[in-house]
Amino acid sequence: MEKKITLASESIASLVFGPADEYLRQIRKAFDVRISARGEEVKISGDSDNCAKAAKVVERLEKAGQKRKGISPEEARNIITQVSKTDLDPSAYSIEVYSHKSVVEPFTDGQADYLKQMLENDLTFCTGPAGTGKTYLAVAMAVSMLKKQQIRKIVLVRPAVEAGEKLGFLPGDIEAKVNPYLRPLFDSLEDLMEYGQMRKLMSLDVIEIIPLAFMRGRTLNEAVVICDEAQNTTPSQMMMFLTRLGRDSKMIVTGDLTQVDLEARNKSGLSDAIETLSDVHGVGCCELSRNDIVRHNLVQNIVKAYERRKEKLVEKVKREGMI
């Protein structure tokens, strides 16, 4: 099989190829393909699956170069690693958004399963460590459904629980007070649509970003409702949230069960809901792992280090006969 890719410009091509064509050599080695470049054109030949993956790396490198006007060696290695460890065709799970990205695609098999669960179920739970795309892909799915006019509203929800430190009194109106808790949701939205468009949709109440406490008593029809950081809900809060689901709506609940900031005596509403509802028809559950981390490569190493430390502590306690 042979694939040809024409890059946007010679300057972008030089970024994609890397210093002295180093990135092309890494692609050739990672996927066992023949790859040549002249000007803005790249030719890739070899096994069909490997060619498709190598082409996907080139496309992602091109997008990275267009967005940041530069590609670091570490970023190139991360993209090659992410594509090489997945067996899926990302285009089969691509979702349309408003921004310059045009489409959002999964980087890993775990992320593809997450998108599949969201498409097939009206309620989806997703757990996993930081950097796996739990929130980002949920917001992307909501934005895509809004763009296709499959829904009329997006509601993004977070419990207002502090991660270890006390923020104290916050001045301003309600939006200013809850902004620190909801900022990650704003960040995802800003990456998926133009800022002006986002603010307009928010002013029209098409996009609503609110604390969990403001959900009581509501019924949300024709909407995608996302509860982020749901590990910090109590079981009663989670039940209250889940029963807001209206007709022609979807709910997506995300969280990291290793980062519960509730007081020790309180059980996480996320783990309680998964235990209770995992066998209910129409409910999807997806568990992402450190292999699905798509942030800086160091994030994956940090998660690994903490997991190893936890395992060692458990082994030590067992040896000492304390459990």
Residue pairs with C-beta under 8 A, 6 or more apart in sequence:
1 45
1 46
1 47
1 48
1 51
2 43
2 44
2 45
2 51
3 43
3 44
3 45
3 51
3 52
3 54
3 55
4 41
4 42
4 43
4 44
5 41
5 42
5 44
5 55
5 58
5 59
6 40
6 41
6 42
7 13
7 16
7 40
7 41
7 42
7 58
7 62
8 40
8 62
8 66
9 40
10 39
10 40
12 40
12 62
12 65
12 66
13 37
13 39
13 40
13 42
15 61
15 65
15 69
15 70
15 71
16 23
16 42
16 58
16 61
16 62
16 65
16 71
17 23
17 24
17 37
18 24
18 26
18 71
18 73
18 76
21 37
22 73
23 61
23 71
23 76
24 35
24 37
24 42
26 76
26 77
26 80
27 33
27 35
27 54
27 57
27 58
27 80
28 34
28 35
28 54
30 54
30 57
30 80
30 84
31 46
31 50
31 51
31 53
31 54
31 57
31 84
32 46
32 47
32 50
33 44
33 45
33 46
33 47
33 50
33 51
33 54
34 44
34 45
34 46
35 42
35 43
35 44
35 45
35 54
36 42
36 43
37 43
42 58
44 51
44 54
44 55
44 58
45 51
46 54
52 89
53 83
53 84
56 83
56 90
57 79
57 80
57 83
60 79
60 83
61 71
61 76
61 79
63 101
64 71
64 75
64 79
65 71
67 100
74 296
74 297
77 297
78 294
78 296
78 297
81 297
82 107
82 108
82 294
83 107
85 108
85 109
85 291
86 106
86 107
86 108
86 109
86 112
87 109
88 106
88 109
88 112
90 105
90 106
90 107
90 112
91 105
92 112
93 105
93 106
93 112
93 115
93 116
94 103
94 104
94 105
95 103
95 104
95 105
95 115
95 140
95 141
95 144
96 102
96 103
96 144
96 147
96 148
97 103
97 104
97 140
97 143
97 144
97 147
97 192
97 193
98 143
98 147
98 192
98 193
98 194
98 197
99 191
99 192
99 193
99 194
101 191
101 192
104 136
104 137
104 140
104 144
104 192
106 112
106 114
106 115
106 133
106 137
107 133
107 292
107 294
108 291
108 292
108 294
110 128
110 132
110 286
110 287
110 288
110 289
110 291
110 292
111 132
111 133
111 137
111 288
111 292
111 294
113 286
114 124
114 126
114 133
114 134
114 137
114 286
114 288
115 137
115 141
117 124
117 126
117 284
117 285
117 286
118 124
118 137
118 138
118 141
118 250
118 252
118 284
119 141
120 284
121 250
121 282
121 283
121 284
122 245
122 249
122 250
122 251
122 282
122 283
123 242
123 245
123 250
123 251
123 252
123 253
123 277
123 282
123 283
123 284
124 250
124 251
124 252
124 253
124 283
124 284
124 285
124 286
125 253
125 254
125 270
125 273
125 274
125 277
125 278
125 283
125 284
125 285
125 286
126 134
126 138
126 252
126 253
126 254
126 255
126 285
126 286
126 287
126 288
127 134
127 231
127 254
127 255
127 256
127 257
127 270
127 274
127 286
127 287
127 288
128 134
128 256
128 287
128 288
128 289
128 292
129 256
129 258
129 288
129 289
129 290
129 293
129 303
130 256
130 259
130 293
130 295
130 299
130 303
131 293
131 294
131 295
131 296
131 299
131 300
131 303
132 288
132 289
132 290
132 292
132 293
132 294
133 288
133 292
133 294
134 228
134 254
134 255
134 256
134 288
135 184
135 185
135 188
135 226
135 228
135 254
136 188
136 191
138 226
138 228
138 252
138 254
139 154
139 156
139 185
139 188
139 189
139 192
139 226
140 188
140 192
141 224
141 250
141 252
142 151
142 154
142 156
142 224
142 226
142 250
142 252
143 154
143 189
143 192
143 193
145 151
145 224
145 250
146 153
146 154
146 206
146 224
151 222
151 223
151 224
151 248
151 249
151 250
152 206
152 221
152 222
152 223
153 205
153 206
153 207
153 208
153 220
153 222
153 223
153 224
154 206
154 207
154 208
154 223
154 224
154 226
155 208
155 209
155 210
155 220
155 223
155 224
155 225
155 226
156 182
156 185
156 189
156 207
156 208
156 209
156 210
156 226
156 228
157 209
157 210
157 211
157 212
157 215
157 225
157 226
157 227
157 228
157 241
158 181
158 182
158 184
158 185
158 211
158 212
158 227
158 228
158 229
159 181
159 211
159 212
159 227
159 229
159 230
159 232
159 233
159 237
160 178
160 181
160 211
160 212
160 213
161 181
161 229
161 232
161 261
161 262
162 261
163 259
163 261
164 261
167 180
170 176
170 177
170 180
171 177
178 210
178 211
179 186
181 211
182 209
182 210
182 211
184 228
185 209
185 226
185 228
186 209
189 198
189 207
190 198
193 201
198 207
201 207
202 208
202 209
212 227
212 233
212 237
212 241
215 240
215 241
215 244
216 240
218 244
219 244
219 246
220 244
220 245
220 246
220 249
221 246
221 247
221 248
221 249
222 246
222 247
222 248
222 249
223 246
223 249
223 250
224 249
224 250
224 251
224 252
225 244
225 245
225 249
225 250
225 251
225 252
226 251
226 252
226 253
226 254
227 233
227 241
227 251
227 252
227 253
227 254
228 254
228 255
229 254
229 255
229 256
230 238
230 253
230 254
230 255
230 269
230 270
230 273
231 255
231 256
231 257
231 259
231 260
231 261
231 268
231 270
231 271
232 255
232 260
232 261
232 262
232 268
233 241
233 268
233 269
233 270
234 262
234 266
234 267
234 268
234 269
235 267
235 269
235 272
235 273
236 269
237 269
238 253
238 269
238 270
238 272
238 273
239 269
239 273
241 251
241 253
242 251
242 253
242 273
244 251
245 251
253 270
253 273
255 268
255 270
257 268
257 270
257 271
258 306
260 268
262 268
274 285
277 283
278 285
290 300
290 303
290 304
290 307
291 300
293 299
293 300
293 303
317 323
